[in-house]
Amino acid sequence: MKITLDQTGKRFNYDWIFRRVNATFEAGQRYAILGPNGSGKSTLLQVISGHLLHNEGTVTYYENNSPLATDLFFHHCTIAAPYLELIEEFTLAESIDFHLQFKQFIPGITPQIAAETVGLQSSMRKQVKHFSSGMKQRLKLALAIFSDVPVLLLDEPCTNLDAAGVKLYQELITTYAKDRMIIVSSNDEQEYFMCEQRMSILDYK
Ligand SMILES: Nc1ncnc2c1ncn2[C@@H]1O[C@H](COP(=O)(O)OP(=O)(O)OP(=O)(O)O)[C@@H](O)[C@H]1O
């Protein structure tokens, strides 16, 4: 899987958030999109994911060097982001089952193992609406990181996590995301510790 942006720009109304982004995201590489609050990191990640439409330039996805239709890219990626809500009425078990209707977990990961690994094994029957904010974030990370997809998109992945949660996040990335493309939007080193490639959104104003 490869993603290329060519002269890509996004505006909301009359305000350009970024312009002339030229970037290539390669299989297995880790990238951080950096910048201060409100600079456009999340917006760029959403443009890369196809959730937001860009206003100029192109975003192209390639699978085995052949272009992939934008509406098929979501089969190849998972996203954990503060603006992507969980279904509050579901229990943890139902949330995982629902997710597994669209994505498979990596071999060896069952719903029980996924819950245990992120410390939520005793909450299988609890509704998500009764989860703390940190528990919700652990669930989002589990659904994203355990999915068997080549591209992982993470927006502020340690939001609401305590110190143990941050350590868990780093272990999950190290253990389960080795060979995948990861793009992290962040301004916290603990979140993008694994990214060799770093880009600043401020370079595209
Ligand atoms: N739907 C929208 N309509 C209008 N403006 C928007 C919309 N979404 C985001 N913006 C604006 O785009 C700019 C970039 O926002 P974005 O969330 O991408 O920043 P960020 O770098 O991720 O910030 P943070 O670090 O605070 O999460 C901000 O000025 C924001 O107000």
The ligand as a MOL file (V3000), in Angstrom:
LIG
                    3D

  0  0  0     0  0            999 V3000
M  V30 BEGIN CTAB
M  V30 COUNTS 31 33 0 0 0
M  V30 BEGIN ATOM
M  V30 1 N -15.4710 21.4210 9.7950 0
M  V30 2 C -14.7620 22.5360 9.9450 0
M  V30 3 N -15.2430 23.7280 9.5360 0
M  V30 4 C -14.5230 24.8720 9.6660 0
M  V30 5 N -13.2900 24.9150 10.1950 0
M  V30 6 C -12.7560 23.7450 10.6370 0
M  V30 7 C -13.4620 22.5230 10.5390 0
M  V30 8 N -12.6810 21.5400 11.0530 0
M  V30 9 C -11.5380 22.1380 11.4510 0
M  V30 10 N -11.5850 23.4600 11.2080 0
M  V30 11 C -10.5040 24.4360 11.4580 0
M  V30 12 O -9.3250 23.9880 10.8090 0
M  V30 13 C -8.1800 24.3280 11.5910 0
M  V30 14 C -7.3250 23.0920 11.8050 0
M  V30 15 O -7.9990 22.2110 12.6950 0
M  V30 16 P -7.4020 20.7840 13.0650 0
M  V30 17 O -8.3850 20.1040 13.9670 0
M  V30 18 O -7.0110 20.0750 11.8170 0
M  V30 19 O -6.0800 21.2030 13.8660 0
M  V30 20 P -5.0650 20.3010 14.7130 0
M  V30 21 O -3.6920 20.7240 14.3030 0
M  V30 22 O -5.3930 18.8690 14.5850 0
M  V30 23 O -5.3600 20.8310 16.1780 0
M  V30 24 P -5.2280 20.1440 17.6410 0
M  V30 25 O -3.7660 19.9570 17.9240 0
M  V30 26 O -5.8190 21.1760 18.5360 0
M  V30 27 O -6.0010 18.8600 17.6000 0
M  V30 28 C -8.6970 24.9860 12.8650 0
M  V30 29 O -8.6480 26.3830 12.6960 0
M  V30 30 C -10.1420 24.5240 12.9320 0
M  V30 31 O -10.9570 25.4670 13.5780 0
M  V30 END ATOM
M  V30 BEGIN BOND
M  V30 1 1 1 2
M  V30 2 1 2 3
M  V30 3 2 2 7
M  V30 4 2 3 4
M  V30 5 1 4 5
M  V30 6 2 5 6
M  V30 7 1 6 7
M  V30 8 1 6 10
M  V30 9 1 7 8
M  V30 10 2 8 9
M  V30 11 1 9 10
M  V30 12 1 10 11
M  V30 13 1 11 12
M  V30 14 1 11 30
M  V30 15 1 12 13
M  V30 16 1 13 14
M  V30 17 1 13 28
M  V30 18 1 14 15
M  V30 19 1 15 16
M  V30 20 2 16 17
M  V30 21 1 16 18
M  V30 22 1 16 19
M  V30 23 1 19 20
M  V30 24 2 20 21
M  V30 25 1 20 22
M  V30 26 1 20 23
M  V30 27 1 23 24
M  V30 28 2 24 25
M  V30 29 1 24 26
M  V30 30 1 24 27
M  V30 31 1 28 29
M  V30 32 1 28 30
M  V30 33 1 30 31
M  V30 END BOND
M  V30 END CTAB
M  END
